Amino acid sequence: MDVINEIISQSALGSLSKGYKSLVLSVFTSIVLTLFVMLIAIIVNGSQLHFSFGY
């Protein structure tokens, strides 16, 4: 936990209030989790996808 606090304090978030830090970190976490769930969905259902590229 000390490492995470040190990274946050040395980043651009260091000068923000705790409310803004929490908001930024929660938005970042939600984006990362959404991307991870999408990756898992593509891996699981990838064989059923059909791509067609047309001009």
Phi and psi in degrees as GROMACS dihedral restraints (atoms count N, CA, C in turn):
[ dihedral_restraints ]
;  ai    aj    ak    al  type     phi  dphi    fc
    3     4     5     6     1   -64.2    20    10
    4     5     6     7     1   -36.6    20    10
    6     7     8     9     1   -66.1    20    10
    7     8     9    10     1   -43.5    20    10
    9    10    11    12     1   -63.2    20    10
   10    11    12    13     1   -43.0    20    10
   12    13    14    15     1   -63.8    20    10
   13    14    15    16     1   -37.9    20    10
   15    16    17    18     1   -66.5    20    10
   16    17    18    19     1   -42.8    20    10
   18    19    20    21     1   -62.6    20    10
   19    20    21    22     1   -43.9    20    10
   21    22    23    24     1   -65.1    20    10
   22    23    24    25     1   -41.4    20    10
   24    25    26    27     1   -68.8    20    10
   25    26    27    28     1   -28.2    20    10
   27    28    29    30     1   -88.3    20    10
   28    29    30    31     1    -6.9    20    10
   30    31    32    33     1   -92.0    20    10
   31    32    33    34     1  -174.5    20    10
   33    34    35    36     1   -67.8    20    10
   34    35    36    37     1   -18.1    20    10
   36    37    38    39     1   -77.1    20    10
   37    38    39    40     1   -13.1    20    10
   39    40    41    42     1   -58.4    20    10
   40    41    42    43     1   -33.4    20    10
   42    43    44    45     1   -90.7    20    10
   43    44    45    46     1    -4.4    20    10
   45    46    47    48     1   -83.4    20    10
   46    47    48    49     1   162.7    20    10
   48    49    50    51     1   -74.4    20    10
   49    50    51    52     1   167.4    20    10
   51    52    53    54     1   -63.2    20    10
   52    53    54    55     1   -34.2    20    10
   54    55    56    57     1   -63.3    20    10
   55    56    57    58     1   -46.0    20    10
   57    58    59    60     1   -68.3    20    10
   58    59    60    61     1   -37.4    20    10
   60    61    62    63     1   -61.0    20    10
   61    62    63    64     1   -44.5    20    10
   63    64    65    66     1   -64.0    20    10
   64    65    66    67     1   -41.8    20    10
   66    67    68    69     1   -63.3    20    10
   67    68    69    70     1   -46.6    20    10
   69    70    71    72     1   -64.5    20    10
   70    71    72    73     1   -43.7    20    10
   72    73    74    75     1   -67.3    20    10
   73    74    75    76     1   -36.1    20    10
   75    76    77    78     1   -70.9    20    10
   76    77    78    79     1   -37.3    20    10
   78    79    80    81     1   -64.8    20    10
   79    80    81    82     1   -45.2    20    10
   81    82    83    84     1   -60.3    20    10
   82    83    84    85     1   -44.1    20    10
   84    85    86    87     1   -64.3    20    10
   85    86    87    88     1   -41.1    20    10
   87    88    89    90     1   -66.3    20    10
   88    89    90    91     1   -37.0    20    10
   90    91    92    93     1   -65.2    20    10
   91    92    93    94     1   -45.0    20    10
   93    94    95    96     1   -63.9    20    10
   94    95    96    97     1   -43.4    20    10
   96    97    98    99     1   -64.7    20    10
   97    98    99   100     1   -38.7    20    10
   99   100   101   102     1   -63.3    20    10
  100   101   102   103     1   -44.0    20    10
  102   103   104   105     1   -64.0    20    10
  103   104   105   106     1   -38.1    20    10
  105   106   107   108     1   -66.1    20    10
  106   107   108   109     1   -42.1    20    10
  108   109   110   111     1   -65.3    20    10
  109   110   111   112     1   -39.4    20    10
  111   112   113   114     1   -64.9    20    10
  112   113   114   115     1   -39.1    20    10
  114   115   116   117     1   -62.6    20    10
  115   116   117   118     1   -44.4    20    10
  117   118   119   120     1   -62.5    20    10
  118   119   120   121     1   -41.4    20    10
  120   121   122   123     1   -63.8    20    10
  121   122   123   124     1   -39.3    20    10
  123   124   125   126     1   -68.3    20    10
  124   125   126   127     1   -40.0    20    10
  126   127   128   129     1   -64.7    20    10
  127   128   129   130     1   -43.8    20    10
  129   130   131   132     1   -69.5    20    10
  130   131   132   133     1   -42.9    20    10
  132   133   134   135     1  -105.0    20    10
  133   134   135   136     1    14.4    20    10
  135   136   137   138     1   -64.0    20    10
  136   137   138   139     1   -30.8    20    10
  138   139   140   141     1   -71.9    20    10
  139   140   141   142     1   -17.2    20    10
  141   142   143   144     1   -93.8    20    10
  142   143   144   145     1    -5.2    20    10
  144   145   146   147     1   -82.5    20    10
  145   146   147   148     1   142.3    20    10
  147   148   149   150     1  -125.0    20    10
  148   149   150   151     1   121.3    20    10
  150   151   152   153     1  -106.8    20    10
  151   152   153   154     1   136.8    20    10
  153   154   155   156     1  -135.5    20    10
  154   155   156   157     1   124.1    20    10
  156   157   158   159     1  -106.3    20    10
  157   158   159   160     1   121.4    20    10
  159   160   161   162     1  -127.8    20    10
  160   161   162   163     1   156.4    20    10
